[in-house]
Amino acid sequence: MAAAITPSINDDILREVAFSSPPDTCARLMLTCRYLYHEAAKSTLQHEVYLGCDAQIDRFLRFLVAEDHTRFRYVRSLRLHLNLLSSDLVRKLFDNIAHMTRLTSLEMSDGELALETYPYIGDVVKRITSLQHLGSCTAGWLVIALLNDLDCDLTSINLDWGAVVDESFRDNRMKRETLLQYHPVPFLSKWTHSLSELRCSGGRTLNIPGDPECTAVYPKMRKLTITCDNFPDPLPYIRAYPNLTHLSAVFGGFAHVESAHHRKRNLQRQLDPRGTGTWRHIEQYTGHLGSLYQLGLTCAIDRVRIDDPLLAESDVELLSDIIFHAKPRHLKIACDGALLLDQHTGLSATLLGYGASRLESLVVTILPRDKDMDIGSALDTLACALAILPLCRLRLLVEGVLLDPTRPYIGVPPAPASPPPYNFAERSLSKFDLDGFMWMLTETLPRLNDAIVRIHGPREHRQERKIEPSGGSYLASGLDRSLFEF
């Protein structure tokens, strides 16, 4: 019998396999041969390592010290949940972190408490000169001190001031001078040359136009996320981050009159020829409708994802105003079915407006609640509005679960008893001609080459029709798929 021939695979190919595999696959690859035992271990440590219990730390440290402690230099990213760990293991962990000379990312879910409980953590972290990202979901005076002591080029920072329970930045008694000192623009100015992404949550902000402390400019800043209870003045950020491309904003709830006041004031300041102006162009906004409305941005925004769970009739004016200025190429929203009823002020009218003339991609989820609504007629009206748009891509979902009287809440199974007869809205859904609707779209939208239309209802009945793009569905690399799907 001829001897079996074992094929020889080039080491470079094996390395590419290891470095393109997820951690669990790498763990299995390590068992196959000596070469992959080394290369797959390196690949595993390129991924983020999450440590949240003693057993995970124990296994991780035993993995690190293999191969004569050579694996330390391959660790790139750590996410730590320190308040669940024993003191001895925390000390042992940070003794080892001190040897991770190429660590670029460190997230501590409870950084302020950890620095208070284990003061030596700060001494270790401030000596990591390779660090590029630092994050803490609790931030206060100890995190501030750590940031001031860091000697590295941070490109990304994630801070949450709201979870500190003693002297937090939510304290209304804090002096204006102190709040201004720790406004992100002046506070992080040591990284004007490197910072490209900032996530800032829970802090109180001020209206500070003209304050000399806010003169720093961050030319590399691209992504900004702000979450807070009060309304932040956008002008310091506009001045400081002139090249911003991604903006996410969630502010506390405001009365309509107060929101309109903020918007009017900001529009005036950004349109003032003697003022700072606004961003030239934003690639992507994600967040609440009211937050974007209050910011009063006058620049074009290519992609807008509104994260409110359900837009109501009272939101149409805000949405129309935003679209007028943003002129998005892509829009994602979820709205009450009532927005389809009024042809003059509803969603269809908004899409017929000047600001929607650039829309190439649209994702709309509609949740009708009015059991007397003629949904079929409303959808036909929407199709007429879509017909004038340059749409290439469409996702339309009509979710009829709120019409179902056998389901008291979304997610609750229908009652097993004999169901009541369909109400008027459910009957309109059952009679809706989805094939005819798709034909109308293809006839009136010649550029439409990627579409999914789903009708959920009445009750458990579901329909779906697709227009498949030639070559398969495709999104450019780097785009967030959650913007473009239901």
C-alpha positions as CSV (number, residue, x, y, z in Angstrom):
1,M,0.0,0.0,0.0
2,A,1.4,3.4,-0.9
3,A,2.2,5.7,2.0
4,A,-0.1,8.6,2.6
5,I,1.2,11.9,1.3
6,T,0.8,14.8,3.7
7,P,0.4,18.0,1.7
8,S,2.8,20.8,2.7
9,I,1.2,24.2,3.3
10,N,3.4,27.3,3.2
11,D,3.9,29.0,6.6
12,D,2.7,32.3,5.2
13,I,-0.6,30.7,4.3
14,L,-1.0,29.2,7.7
15,R,-0.3,32.5,9.3
16,E,-3.0,34.2,7.2
17,V,-5.4,31.5,8.2
18,A,-4.7,32.1,11.9
19,F,-4.9,35.9,11.7
20,S,-8.2,35.8,9.8
21,S,-9.8,33.4,12.3
22,P,-11.9,34.3,15.3
23,P,-10.5,33.5,18.8
24,D,-12.3,30.2,19.2
25,T,-11.0,28.9,15.9
26,C,-7.5,30.0,16.8
27,A,-7.8,27.9,20.0
28,R,-8.4,24.9,17.9
29,L,-5.7,25.7,15.4
30,M,-3.2,25.8,18.2
31,L,-3.7,22.1,18.7
32,T,-2.7,21.2,15.1
33,C,1.0,21.9,14.9
34,R,3.9,23.7,16.6
35,Y,3.9,26.5,14.1
36,L,0.2,27.3,14.6
37,Y,0.6,26.9,18.4
38,H,2.7,30.0,18.2
39,E,0.9,32.0,15.4
40,A,-2.6,31.3,16.5
41,A,-1.8,32.4,20.0
42,K,-0.5,35.7,18.6
43,S,-3.7,36.1,16.5
44,T,-5.9,35.4,19.6
45,L,-4.2,38.2,21.5
46,Q,-4.9,40.7,18.7
47,H,-8.6,40.6,19.6
48,E,-10.1,42.3,22.6
49,V,-9.7,40.3,25.8
50,Y,-12.6,40.6,28.3
51,L,-11.9,39.7,32.0
52,G,-14.7,39.9,34.4
53,C,-14.2,37.1,36.9
54,D,-11.4,35.3,38.8
55,A,-11.5,32.2,36.6
56,Q,-11.1,34.2,33.4
57,I,-8.0,36.0,34.8
58,D,-6.5,32.8,36.0
59,R,-6.8,31.2,32.6
60,F,-5.7,34.3,30.8
61,L,-2.5,34.6,32.9
62,R,-1.6,31.0,32.5
63,F,-2.1,31.4,28.7
64,L,0.2,34.5,28.7
65,V,3.2,32.9,30.5
66,A,3.4,30.0,28.1
67,E,6.3,30.1,25.6
68,D,8.7,31.7,28.0
69,H,6.5,34.8,28.6
70,T,6.8,35.9,25.0
71,R,3.1,36.4,24.5
72,F,2.9,39.6,26.6
73,R,3.9,41.8,23.7
74,Y,1.0,40.6,21.5
75,V,-1.8,41.7,23.8
76,R,-3.5,44.7,22.2
77,S,-6.9,45.3,23.9
78,L,-8.2,44.7,27.5
79,R,-11.8,45.2,28.8
80,L,-11.9,44.8,32.6
81,H,-14.8,44.5,35.0
82,L,-12.8,44.9,38.2
83,N,-15.4,45.1,40.9
84,L,-16.2,41.4,40.7
85,L,-12.5,40.3,41.1
86,S,-10.6,39.3,44.2
87,S,-7.9,41.7,45.4
88,D,-5.0,39.3,44.9
89,L,-5.9,38.6,41.3
90,V,-6.3,42.3,40.5
91,R,-2.8,42.9,41.9
92,K,-1.5,39.9,39.9
93,L,-3.3,41.1,36.7
94,F,-1.8,44.6,36.8
95,D,1.6,43.3,37.6
96,N,1.4,41.5,34.3
97,I,-0.2,44.4,32.5
98,A,2.9,46.3,33.2
99,H,4.8,43.9,30.9
100,M,2.3,44.4,28.0
101,T,4.5,46.8,26.1
102,R,2.2,47.0,23.0
103,L,-1.2,47.4,24.7
104,T,-3.2,49.9,22.8
105,S,-6.7,49.8,24.3
106,L,-7.8,49.7,28.0
107,E,-11.5,49.8,29.0
108,M,-12.4,49.7,32.8
109,S,-16.1,49.4,33.4
110,D,-15.7,50.9,36.8
111,G,-12.5,52.9,36.6
112,E,-13.1,55.5,39.3
113,L,-13.9,52.8,41.9
114,A,-11.0,50.7,40.8
115,L,-8.6,53.6,41.1
116,E,-9.9,54.3,44.6
117,T,-9.7,50.6,45.7
118,Y,-6.4,49.8,44.0
119,P,-4.3,53.0,43.8
120,Y,-1.4,51.1,42.1
121,I,-3.6,50.7,39.0
122,G,-2.9,54.4,38.1
123,D,0.8,53.9,38.5
124,V,0.7,51.0,36.0
125,V,-1.5,52.6,33.4
126,K,0.3,55.9,33.2
127,R,3.5,54.0,32.3
128,I,1.9,52.4,29.3
129,T,3.2,54.7,26.5
130,S,1.7,52.5,23.7
131,L,-1.9,53.3,24.9
132,Q,-4.2,54.7,22.2
133,H,-7.6,54.2,23.7
134,L,-8.8,54.6,27.3
135,G,-12.3,54.2,28.6
136,S,-14.2,54.1,31.9
137,C,-17.9,53.9,32.6
138,T,-17.3,55.8,35.8
139,A,-15.2,58.9,35.8
140,G,-14.5,61.4,38.5
141,W,-11.5,63.1,40.2
142,L,-9.3,60.0,40.1
143,V,-9.8,59.4,36.4
144,I,-9.1,63.1,35.8
145,A,-5.8,62.7,37.7
146,L,-4.9,59.6,35.6
147,L,-5.7,61.4,32.4
148,N,-3.5,64.4,33.5
149,D,-0.6,61.9,34.2
150,L,-0.8,59.9,31.0
151,D,2.2,60.2,28.7
152,C,0.8,58.6,25.5
153,D,-0.9,59.6,22.3
154,L,-4.5,58.8,22.9
155,T,-6.6,58.6,19.7
156,S,-9.9,57.5,21.4
157,I,-11.4,58.3,24.8
158,N,-14.6,57.0,26.4
159,L,-15.8,58.7,29.7
160,D,-19.0,58.4,31.6
161,W,-19.2,61.1,34.3
162,G,-22.8,60.2,35.3
163,A,-22.1,57.0,37.4
164,V,-19.9,58.7,40.1
165,V,-22.1,59.0,43.2
166,D,-20.1,61.5,45.3
167,E,-18.9,64.6,43.5
168,S,-20.2,63.8,40.0
169,F,-20.5,66.3,37.1
170,R,-24.2,66.0,37.4
171,D,-24.1,68.0,40.7
172,N,-25.9,71.2,40.2
173,R,-23.9,72.8,43.0
174,M,-20.6,72.5,41.1
175,K,-19.2,75.9,40.2
176,R,-19.2,77.1,36.7
177,E,-15.5,77.5,36.7
178,T,-15.0,73.8,37.6
179,L,-17.5,72.7,35.0
180,L,-15.8,74.8,32.3
181,Q,-12.4,73.5,33.2
182,Y,-13.6,69.9,32.5
183,H,-15.5,70.6,29.4
184,P,-14.1,68.1,26.8
185,V,-12.6,70.8,24.6
186,P,-10.2,72.4,27.1
187,F,-9.8,69.4,29.3
188,L,-8.5,67.0,26.7
189,S,-6.4,69.6,24.8
190,K,-3.1,67.7,25.5
191,W,-4.3,65.4,22.7
192,T,-5.3,67.9,20.1
193,H,-2.6,66.4,17.8
194,S,-3.9,62.8,18.1
195,L,-7.5,62.5,19.3
196,S,-9.9,61.1,16.6
197,E,-12.9,59.7,18.7
198,L,-14.6,60.9,21.9
199,R,-17.5,59.4,23.7
200,C,-18.7,61.5,26.6
201,S,-21.7,60.6,28.8
202,G,-23.4,61.8,31.9
203,G,-21.7,65.2,32.4
204,R,-23.3,68.6,32.7
205,T,-22.5,71.0,30.0
206,L,-22.6,74.7,29.6
207,N,-23.4,77.4,27.1
208,I,-19.9,78.8,26.7
209,P,-19.5,80.7,23.5
210,G,-16.6,83.1,23.7
211,D,-14.9,81.5,26.7
212,P,-11.2,81.6,26.2
213,E,-10.6,78.1,27.6
214,C,-12.4,76.6,24.5
215,T,-9.9,77.6,21.8
216,A,-8.3,74.2,21.3
217,V,-8.6,72.7,17.8
218,Y,-8.5,68.9,17.1
219,P,-7.8,68.4,13.4
220,K,-8.0,64.6,13.6
221,M,-11.3,64.4,15.5
222,R,-13.8,62.4,13.4
223,K,-16.3,60.7,15.8
224,L,-18.1,62.4,18.6
225,T,-20.8,60.9,20.9
226,I,-22.5,63.0,23.6
227,T,-25.1,61.7,26.0
228,C,-26.3,64.0,28.8
229,D,-29.4,65.3,30.6
230,N,-29.1,68.9,29.7
231,F,-28.5,70.6,26.3
232,P,-24.9,71.1,25.3
233,D,-23.9,74.1,23.3
234,P,-22.7,72.8,19.9
235,L,-20.5,75.8,19.0
236,P,-17.4,74.8,21.1
237,Y,-17.5,71.4,19.4
238,I,-17.9,72.9,15.9
239,R,-14.9,75.2,16.5
240,A,-12.8,72.4,18.1
241,Y,-13.6,69.6,15.7
242,P,-13.7,71.2,12.2
243,N,-13.2,67.8,10.4
244,L,-15.9,65.8,12.3
245,T,-17.6,63.1,10.2
246,H,-19.7,61.0,12.7
247,L,-21.9,62.6,15.3
248,S,-24.2,60.8,17.8
249,A,-26.3,62.7,20.3
250,V,-28.8,61.9,23.0
251,F,-30.0,64.7,25.3
252,G,-32.6,64.8,28.1
253,G,-36.2,65.3,27.2
254,F,-37.3,68.9,26.7
255,A,-40.7,70.6,26.2
256,H,-41.3,71.4,22.5
257,V,-41.1,75.2,23.3
258,E,-37.7,74.8,24.9
259,S,-36.5,72.6,22.0
260,A,-37.6,75.2,19.5
261,H,-35.8,77.9,21.5
262,H,-32.6,76.0,21.4
263,R,-32.9,75.3,17.7
264,K,-33.7,78.9,16.8
265,R,-30.8,80.2,18.8
266,N,-28.4,77.7,17.3
267,L,-29.6,78.3,13.7
268,Q,-29.1,82.0,14.1
269,R,-25.6,81.6,15.5
270,Q,-24.5,79.1,12.8
271,L,-25.9,81.2,10.0
272,D,-24.4,84.4,11.3
273,P,-21.8,85.5,8.7
274,R,-19.7,86.9,11.6
275,G,-19.8,83.7,13.6
276,T,-18.1,80.4,13.7
277,G,-20.5,78.8,11.2
278,T,-21.1,75.1,11.3
279,W,-19.5,71.9,10.1
280,R,-19.1,71.8,6.3
281,H,-20.4,68.3,6.0
282,I,-21.2,65.4,8.3
283,E,-21.1,61.8,7.0
284,Q,-23.3,60.2,9.7
285,Y,-25.7,61.1,12.5
286,T,-27.2,58.6,14.9
287,G,-29.3,59.5,17.9
288,H,-32.6,61.0,18.9
289,L,-34.6,63.2,16.6
290,G,-35.1,65.9,19.3
291,S,-31.4,66.1,19.9
292,L,-30.5,66.7,16.3
293,Y,-33.4,69.2,16.1
294,Q,-32.0,71.2,19.0
295,L,-28.5,71.3,17.7
296,G,-29.9,73.2,14.7
297,L,-27.2,72.0,12.3
298,T,-27.3,73.6,8.9
299,C,-24.8,71.3,7.2
300,A,-25.5,68.4,4.9
301,I,-25.6,65.0,6.6
302,D,-25.2,62.0,4.3
303,R,-26.6,59.3,6.6
304,V,-29.2,59.9,9.3
305,R,-30.4,57.2,11.7
306,I,-33.1,58.3,14.1
307,D,-33.0,56.0,17.2
308,D,-36.3,57.1,18.7
309,P,-38.4,53.9,19.1
310,L,-41.5,55.4,17.4
311,L,-41.9,58.8,15.9
312,A,-45.4,60.3,16.5
313,E,-47.5,62.9,14.6
314,S,-46.0,65.7,16.8
315,D,-42.5,64.8,15.5
316,V,-43.3,65.3,11.8
317,E,-42.5,69.0,11.9
318,L,-39.1,68.3,13.6
319,L,-38.3,65.6,11.0
320,S,-39.2,67.8,8.1
321,D,-37.1,70.7,9.4
322,I,-34.1,68.4,9.9
323,I,-34.4,66.8,6.5
324,F,-34.7,70.3,4.9
325,H,-31.2,71.2,6.2
326,A,-29.5,67.8,6.3
327,K,-30.5,66.7,2.8
328,P,-29.6,63.1,3.6
329,R,-28.7,60.4,1.1
330,H,-29.8,57.8,3.6
331,L,-32.5,57.9,6.2
332,K,-33.6,55.3,8.8
333,I,-36.6,55.9,11.0
334,A,-39.4,54.1,12.8
335,C,-42.8,55.8,13.0
336,D,-46.4,55.5,14.1
337,G,-48.8,54.6,11.3
338,A,-50.6,57.9,11.9
339,L,-47.7,59.6,10.0
340,L,-49.0,57.9,6.9
341,L,-52.5,59.3,7.2
342,D,-52.1,63.0,6.5
343,Q,-51.0,63.6,3.0
344,H,-50.2,67.3,3.6
345,T,-48.2,67.1,6.9
346,G,-47.3,63.4,7.3
347,L,-44.3,61.2,6.2
348,S,-45.3,61.3,2.5
349,A,-45.4,65.1,2.5
350,T,-42.0,65.1,4.2
351,L,-40.5,62.9,1.5
352,L,-41.9,65.2,-1.1
353,G,-40.1,68.1,0.3
354,Y,-36.9,69.7,-1.0
355,G,-34.6,68.2,1.6
356,A,-35.5,64.6,0.6
357,S,-34.4,65.1,-3.0
358,R,-31.1,63.4,-2.5
359,L,-32.4,60.2,-0.8
360,E,-30.9,57.1,-2.3
361,S,-31.5,54.7,0.6
362,L,-34.4,54.5,3.0
363,V,-35.2,52.3,5.9
364,V,-38.7,52.8,7.3
365,T,-40.5,50.7,10.0
366,I,-44.1,51.6,10.4
367,L,-46.1,50.5,13.5
368,P,-49.8,51.3,12.9
369,R,-51.9,51.5,16.1
370,D,-55.2,52.9,14.8
371,K,-57.5,49.9,14.4
372,D,-59.7,51.9,12.0
373,M,-56.8,52.9,9.7
374,D,-56.9,52.0,6.0
375,I,-53.3,50.8,5.8
376,G,-53.4,49.8,2.1
377,S,-54.5,53.2,1.0
378,A,-51.8,54.9,3.2
379,L,-49.1,52.6,1.7
380,D,-50.2,53.5,-1.8
381,T,-49.8,57.2,-0.9
382,L,-46.4,56.5,0.4
383,A,-45.4,54.7,-2.8
384,C,-46.5,57.9,-4.8
385,A,-44.1,60.0,-2.6
386,L,-41.3,57.5,-3.1
387,A,-41.8,57.7,-6.8
388,I,-40.1,61.1,-7.1
389,L,-37.0,60.1,-5.1
390,P,-33.7,58.8,-6.6
391,L,-34.0,55.6,-4.5
392,C,-31.6,52.8,-5.2
393,R,-32.2,50.9,-1.9
394,L,-35.4,50.4,0.2
395,R,-36.3,48.6,3.4
396,L,-40.0,48.9,4.3
397,L,-41.5,47.0,7.3
398,V,-45.2,47.3,8.3
399,E,-45.3,45.8,11.8
400,G,-49.0,45.1,12.6
401,V,-48.4,43.6,16.1
402,L,-50.0,46.7,17.8
403,L,-53.2,46.0,15.9
404,D,-53.5,42.5,17.3
405,P,-56.1,42.5,20.1
406,T,-54.9,39.0,21.2
407,R,-51.5,40.4,22.2
408,P,-51.6,42.7,25.2
409,Y,-47.9,43.6,24.7
410,I,-45.3,43.3,22.0
411,G,-43.4,40.0,22.5
412,V,-46.3,38.4,24.4
413,P,-47.7,35.3,22.6
414,P,-51.3,35.5,21.3
415,A,-54.0,34.3,23.7
416,P,-55.0,30.7,23.1
417,A,-58.7,31.4,23.2
418,S,-60.7,31.9,20.0
419,P,-59.5,35.2,18.5
420,P,-61.9,38.0,17.8
421,P,-62.6,38.9,14.2
422,Y,-60.2,41.1,12.3
423,N,-60.6,44.9,12.9
424,F,-60.7,47.3,9.9
425,A,-56.9,47.9,9.9
426,E,-56.2,44.2,10.0
427,R,-58.6,43.6,7.1
428,S,-56.8,46.2,5.1
429,L,-53.5,44.5,5.7
430,S,-54.9,41.1,4.7
431,K,-56.2,42.5,1.4
432,F,-53.1,44.5,0.6
433,D,-51.7,43.6,-2.8
434,L,-48.0,43.4,-2.0
435,D,-47.1,42.1,-5.5
436,G,-48.9,45.1,-7.1
437,F,-47.1,47.4,-4.6
438,M,-43.7,46.0,-5.7
439,W,-44.6,46.4,-9.3
440,M,-45.5,50.0,-8.8
441,L,-42.2,50.6,-7.1
442,T,-40.2,49.0,-9.9
443,E,-42.2,51.0,-12.6
444,T,-41.7,54.3,-10.9
445,L,-38.2,53.9,-9.4
446,P,-36.0,52.8,-12.3
447,R,-32.8,53.0,-10.1
448,L,-34.3,50.7,-7.4
449,N,-32.1,47.6,-7.4
450,D,-32.1,46.5,-3.8
451,A,-35.4,46.3,-1.9
452,I,-37.2,44.4,0.8
453,V,-40.8,45.0,1.8
454,R,-42.3,43.1,4.7
455,I,-45.9,43.0,6.0
456,H,-46.3,41.5,9.4
457,G,-50.0,41.0,10.0
458,P,-52.7,40.5,10.5
459,R,-52.0,38.3,13.5
460,E,-49.4,35.7,12.6
461,H,-49.6,36.2,8.8
462,R,-46.4,37.5,7.1
463,Q,-45.5,38.5,3.6
464,E,-42.2,39.5,2.1
465,R,-41.1,40.5,-1.4
466,K,-37.6,41.4,-2.5
467,I,-35.7,43.0,-5.4
468,E,-32.3,41.4,-5.4
469,P,-29.3,43.5,-6.6
470,S,-27.2,41.9,-9.3
471,G,-24.1,40.5,-7.7
472,G,-25.7,40.3,-4.3
473,S,-26.3,42.9,-1.6
474,Y,-23.3,45.0,-1.0
475,L,-22.3,47.8,1.3
476,A,-19.0,49.7,1.1
477,S,-16.4,48.7,3.7
478,G,-16.5,50.6,7.0
479,L,-20.3,51.3,6.9
480,D,-22.4,50.3,9.8
481,R,-24.9,47.7,8.6
482,S,-27.3,48.6,11.4
483,L,-28.1,51.8,9.5
484,F,-29.2,50.0,6.4
485,E,-31.3,47.2,7.7
486,F,-34.4,46.9,9.9
